[in-house]
Amino acid sequence: MIDYIEGRIAEATPTYAVIDCHGVGYEINISLIDYTAIQGQDTAKLFIHESIREDAHILFGFTTKHARELFRLLIGVSGVGPGTARLIMSSLSVHDLENVISTGQESMLKAVKGIGGKTAQRIIVDLRDKIKVSDSALFTQVPISSRAYEEALQALLMLGFTKPLSEKALKKLFSDSPAITVEDAVKRALKML
């Protein structure tokens, strides 16, 4: 079993990365959030989950062991496969997802493409007791609210992107550059989405 792969980033896209490890290029499926974390880096260390099927051997990579463990919990839920789990983890950060599950915010899970009400309920029921979130962690997310942020968010929503993905991209952009213009925020967010 592969625990992690570390090496030079030969290619990085929002859905996968190719890590060159001693001359062997490993194609590793990643979430949008992990893509944001490794984007622009020369090297990366990704913790691996192997999905071995009859017709394919697929690698999923995460920048932290904690994210990998949460992914494994998600795919243990009936009706949630690796692709769906990756979509969930592209829409919500590890901490946000843990908060959503522990507080039973079904609507946040249903906002993810492909997640219906029954699947959202099943995720919450199956994982609520397996996820430990301290009370202080529920309040660590500082909401970003500015006119530019709201306008950029509305623009992305009108372009057809989901709210959780749009918010995730914009929160990173506005955290890094609070004075960013609406136009620059939308342009940079489009490259991240």
N, C-alpha and C positions, 0 to 999 in steps of 0.2 A: 504494500500500500504506500502511496506517495503522501508524505505529510506536507511538504511545501516544495515549491520550485523557485529558485532565486537565480537571476541572471539579467542580461541586457535586454531591454525592451526593443525587440525588432519591429514591432507594429502594435499600435494601440487604437482601438475603435471603441465606441460606446457599448458594444456587445461582446467583444473578445479582445484578447491581447496575445501576441506571440512573444514568448520569452525564450531567448537564446541562452541555453544552459550548456556550455562547453561544446558548442557546435551543433546541438540538437534544438530545433525550434518546436516548442510546445504551444499548441493553440489552446488557449484557456478561456472558457466563457466567463465573463465578469458582469457585474451589475453596473448601472450608470454611476452609482455613488463610488464604486471602486475605480471606475474609469477616471472620474474626477480626481481621485486621490493619486493616481499614477501618471496622469496626463502631464507631459512636459518633463518627466523624469527620465534619466538614462537607464536606471536599473529598477528592478522591483522584486519583492519577495511576496509570493502569493501562497496562502495556505489552501491546499487542494482537497476537493471532494471528488472522488471518482464515481462516475455513473457507468457501470458496465452492463450493456445490454447485448442481446444476441447479434444485433446488426451494427452496434457502435460502441466505442469506448470514448466517453466524453469527460472532459475535465472542467470543473468549476473552480474558480479561484477567488480568494478573499484577502483583503489586506490585513485582517486580524483573525485570530483564532475564534474570538467571540462571535464574529459575523458568520464564520463557517458553522459553528455550533447552532446558531439560530436558524441557518439555512437547513441544517439536518433535522432540526425540530419541525420546521415547516413541511419538509417533504415526508415526514412521518405521519402527517395528517392525511386521512383518506380524501382523495380527490385533488391533492396538491402535488403536482409533479415538479421536477427540477426547473422547467421553463417558467411555470407559474410562480414558484418560489423566487426565482431570479427577478421576475417582474415586480413582485412585492418589495423585494430588497432594492430595486432600482427606484421605487417610488417613495420609500420611507427609510430613513437612517435606522441603524440598529437600535439606538436609544428611543427614537420615535416609535418604531414598531413594537418594542417592548412595552412602551407606555400605552399604545393603542390596545394591545392584547390585554395587559393587566387591568386597564380601566374599562374594557369592553366596548370600545368605540367601533362598533360594527360598520358605521357609515364610512369611516376612513379606509377600511379594508375594501368595502364595496366600490370605492372610487378607483381602485386598481383595475385596469382592463382585464376582463376574464374572471373576475371574482364576483360571484353572486351572493345573495343573502345567506343561503344555506352553507356555502363554503366559508364565508366570513364567520358565521356562528360557530361552525365546527372548529375553525382555527382558534377562536377565543376560548371555547369550552375545553378543547384538548390541551391547549398550551398555557392557559392562565396560571395553573398551579406549578408549571415547570419553569416559569419565568419569574425571577426575583428582581423586583424594582424597588429601590428605596424611595420613601416618600419625597425626599428632596430631589430625586431624579425626575419626578413628575413635573417639576417646576423649573428645570434647568434651561429649557428652550426659551430664548428671548425672542418674542415676535418682532419681526422687522416691519415697521409700518411707516411708509413715507409716500408722498404723492407719486414720485418716480417709480417706486416699487409697485404700487397699485396699478399704475398705468401700464407698466411693462407686463405685469401679470395678466391684465385684461387683454393685451395684445397677443400674448401667447395662447390664451384660452380661445380667442377668436380665430387663431391659426389652427386650432384643433388639438392642441396638446392638453394632456390631463392636468388638473389642478395640482395634484401632489408632485408630479415631475417638474412642472413649471415653478412651483414654490421652492422646491429643492435647489434647482439651478439658480434661481434669483436670490435666494437667501445666501448662497455661497458668494455670488457676485457682489451683493450689497454689503456682506460682511467684510469682504476683501477690499472693496472700494465704495464706501458709503456715498461719495459724491458722484457716482457714475450717472450718466445721462440715460434717459429712457431708451433712446435709439441705440446707444452702445450696449445697454443691458440686454435688449432684445436680440441684437446681432450676436453677442457673445453667448447668450442662452441658447440660441438656435444651433450653435456649434456644439454645445454640450448635450442637447437633446437628440 
